Amino acid sequence: MKTYDCIIIGGGPAGLSGALALGRARKDVLVLDDARPRNAVTHEMHGFLSRDRIKPSEFRRIAKEQISEYPSVEFAAETAVSIEGSDGQFQITTEQGQTYTSRKVLFAIGKKDLPLPIPGLTEVYGKSAFVCPYCDGWELRDQELVIIAKGAGAVHLAKMIPGWSSRYTICTNGPDEMTEEEREELRRHGVSVFDAPIRSILSNDGMVERVELEDGTAVPCTGIFFAPQLTIGSELPASIGCEMKETGSVVTDMLGRTNVPGVYCAGDAGTEMYQAIAAASTGAVAAMSLNGELLMERWNRSNP
Ligand SMILES: Cc1cc2nc3c(=O)[nH]c(=O)nc-3n(C[C@H](O)[C@H](O)[C@H](O)COP(=O)(O)OP(=O)(O)OC[C@H]3O[C@@H](n4cnc5c(N)ncnc54)[C@H](O)[C@@H]3O)c2cc1C
């Protein structure tokens, strides 16, 4: 059975960027990807230099087309379900019944959203409700916005959102742990805070029209920012012994190395900086670091 130099699990910006770097470094690479990226709900990806406003699927298509120029990179549309072995000899099995072997592994599995328990939010997510003002704040500039968040997250967004729109209201969706000082600070800045649970989000064709609360209040708006609940894209890093952060991310050093020899992690899975360009950058860095390790191992093996 063929032993790949590296198996990359995940074919988003992080994994594809790693595949490009390793393909150009003439390494045998397999990218396993089951194509469930977190940003699948969006029509456009913003802020990626030279690719601003591109469709996420188009971004991936172009990336794969360019990587395919490098013949040592293969792709398989499969879900990795188990990983065993150690540095130099990892075995990865997929849901589709295949087992692959590789010297190194790069996790680029992203994060995924936990189900949103607010009626109507799914319908607007990615169309008029977003999670990050750097990604979608420009498109909602100067609009009437609702921030759905609690505690420190709500206060943080309240300080950020005025960079894009000064017309916004906070809905905490039920009892909140905000301190009296925080509430007073928001009052001083003229920010309204509604504590009642959200009954539903009313929208038309994905475009939010108002947020209705259990106490009968209706908050009209044309855009929403909310704090998502995230979890890592796969349990595989934990299953092979990778140290994890409380946030659900894999602990890595600056070069994408985890605590498990031969195992790297890049992109959203190893950070809380949810930006495609940052994911691509960490994917490239991890790939170069991993390639350096492979080259050193080869050099040492061939010691005359
Ligand atoms: C609504 C929304 C809007 C966004 N808008 C922007 C924006 O405008 N600009 C921007 O820069 N960023 C944006 N982001 C953030 C951006 O999408 C992420 O930062 C970026 O996609 C992370 O890249 P990644 O490669 O780490 O993970 P992902 O792109 O999530 O890719 C991970 C891949 O790994 C695969 N995978 C996971 N587990 C397995 C497994 N076991 N086997 C096989 N495959 C697996 C998944 O199917 C997926 O294809 C947005 C995010 C959201 C949610």
The ligand as an SDF file (V2000), in Angstrom:
LIG
                    3D

 53 58  0  0  0  0  0  0  0  0999 V2000
  -21.3820   32.5940    7.9440 C   0  0  0  0  0  0  0  0  0  0  0  0
  -19.9090   32.7040    7.7770 C   0  0  0  0  0  0  0  0  0  0  0  0
  -19.3830   33.6810    6.9540 C   0  0  0  0  0  0  0  0  0  0  0  0
  -18.0210   33.7960    6.8070 C   0  0  0  0  0  0  0  0  0  0  0  0
  -17.5390   34.7660    5.9880 N   0  0  0  0  0  0  0  0  0  0  0  0
  -16.2120   34.9060    5.8420 C   0  0  0  0  0  0  0  0  0  0  0  0
  -15.7090   35.9260    4.9940 C   0  0  0  0  0  0  0  0  0  0  0  0
  -16.4680   36.6700    4.3710 O   0  0  0  0  0  0  0  0  0  0  0  0
  -14.3660   36.0630    4.9170 N   0  0  0  0  0  0  0  0  0  0  0  0
  -13.5080   35.2430    5.6110 C   0  0  0  0  0  0  0  0  0  0  0  0
  -12.2850   35.4230    5.5090 O   0  0  0  0  0  0  0  0  0  0  0  0
  -13.9690   34.2680    6.4090 N   0  0  0  0  0  0  0  0  0  0  0  0
  -15.2880   34.0830    6.5350 C   0  0  0  0  0  0  0  0  0  0  0  0
  -15.7790   33.1070    7.3650 N   0  0  0  0  0  0  0  0  0  0  0  0
  -14.8130   32.2570    8.0870 C   0  0  0  0  0  0  0  0  0  0  0  0
  -14.1910   31.2320    7.1350 C   0  0  0  0  0  0  0  0  0  0  0  0
  -15.2110   30.5410    6.4740 O   0  0  0  0  0  0  0  0  0  0  0  0
  -13.3200   30.2620    7.9240 C   0  0  0  0  0  0  0  0  0  0  0  0
  -12.3860   30.9800    8.7120 O   0  0  0  0  0  0  0  0  0  0  0  0
  -12.5580   29.3450    6.9660 C   0  0  0  0  0  0  0  0  0  0  0  0
  -13.4260   28.6470    6.1260 O   0  0  0  0  0  0  0  0  0  0  0  0
  -11.7140   28.3520    7.7710 C   0  0  0  0  0  0  0  0  0  0  0  0
  -11.0280   27.5300    6.8800 O   0  0  0  0  0  0  0  0  0  0  0  0
  -10.6080   26.0490    7.3090 P   0  0  0  0  0  0  0  0  0  0  0  0
   -9.9080   25.4910    6.1210 O   0  0  0  0  0  0  0  0  0  0  0  0
   -9.9250   26.0810    8.6190 O   0  0  0  0  0  0  0  0  0  0  0  0
  -11.9860   25.2870    7.5860 O   0  0  0  0  0  0  0  0  0  0  0  0
  -13.2480   25.0180    6.6240 P   0  0  0  0  0  0  0  0  0  0  0  0
  -13.3150   26.0070    5.5120 O   0  0  0  0  0  0  0  0  0  0  0  0
  -14.4280   24.9190    7.5220 O   0  0  0  0  0  0  0  0  0  0  0  0
  -12.9230   23.6060    5.9750 O   0  0  0  0  0  0  0  0  0  0  0  0
  -12.8300   22.4430    6.7620 C   0  0  0  0  0  0  0  0  0  0  0  0
  -13.0880   21.2590    5.8380 C   0  0  0  0  0  0  0  0  0  0  0  0
  -12.7340   20.0500    6.5210 O   0  0  0  0  0  0  0  0  0  0  0  0
  -13.7020   19.0770    6.2050 C   0  0  0  0  0  0  0  0  0  0  0  0
  -13.6490   18.0200    7.2320 N   0  0  0  0  0  0  0  0  0  0  0  0
  -13.8440   18.1540    8.5860 C   0  0  0  0  0  0  0  0  0  0  0  0
  -13.7060   16.9570    9.1890 N   0  0  0  0  0  0  0  0  0  0  0  0
  -13.4230   16.0710    8.2070 C   0  0  0  0  0  0  0  0  0  0  0  0
  -13.1790   14.6680    8.2050 C   0  0  0  0  0  0  0  0  0  0  0  0
  -13.2080   13.9580    9.3310 N   0  0  0  0  0  0  0  0  0  0  0  0
  -12.9220   14.0490    7.0130 N   0  0  0  0  0  0  0  0  0  0  0  0
  -12.9080   14.7540    5.8430 C   0  0  0  0  0  0  0  0  0  0  0  0
  -13.1290   16.0970    5.8040 N   0  0  0  0  0  0  0  0  0  0  0  0
  -13.3840   16.7320    6.9680 C   0  0  0  0  0  0  0  0  0  0  0  0
  -15.0140   19.8500    6.1470 C   0  0  0  0  0  0  0  0  0  0  0  0
  -16.0170   19.1650    5.4240 O   0  0  0  0  0  0  0  0  0  0  0  0
  -14.5470   21.1240    5.4430 C   0  0  0  0  0  0  0  0  0  0  0  0
  -14.6480   20.9870    4.0420 O   0  0  0  0  0  0  0  0  0  0  0  0
  -17.1440   32.9350    7.5160 C   0  0  0  0  0  0  0  0  0  0  0  0
  -17.6720   31.9280    8.3370 C   0  0  0  0  0  0  0  0  0  0  0  0
  -19.0360   31.8200    8.4770 C   0  0  0  0  0  0  0  0  0  0  0  0
  -19.5890   30.7530    9.3480 C   0  0  0  0  0  0  0  0  0  0  0  0
  1  2  1  0
  2  3  1  0
  2 52  2  0
  3  4  2  0
  4  5  1  0
  4 50  1  0
  5  6  2  0
  6  7  1  0
  6 13  1  0
  7  8  2  0
  7  9  1  0
  9 10  1  0
 10 11  2  0
 10 12  1  0
 12 13  2  0
 13 14  1  0
 14 15  1  0
 14 50  1  0
 15 16  1  0
 16 17  1  0
 16 18  1  0
 18 19  1  0
 18 20  1  0
 20 21  1  0
 20 22  1  0
 22 23  1  0
 23 24  1  0
 24 25  2  0
 24 26  1  0
 24 27  1  0
 27 28  1  0
 28 29  2  0
 28 30  1  0
 28 31  1  0
 31 32  1  0
 32 33  1  0
 33 34  1  0
 33 48  1  0
 34 35  1  0
 35 36  1  0
 35 46  1  0
 36 37  1  0
 36 45  1  0
 37 38  2  0
 38 39  1  0
 39 40  1  0
 39 45  2  0
 40 41  1  0
 40 42  2  0
 42 43  1  0
 43 44  2  0
 44 45  1  0
 46 47  1  0
 46 48  1  0
 48 49  1  0
 50 51  2  0
 51 52  1  0
 52 53  1  0
M  END
$$$$
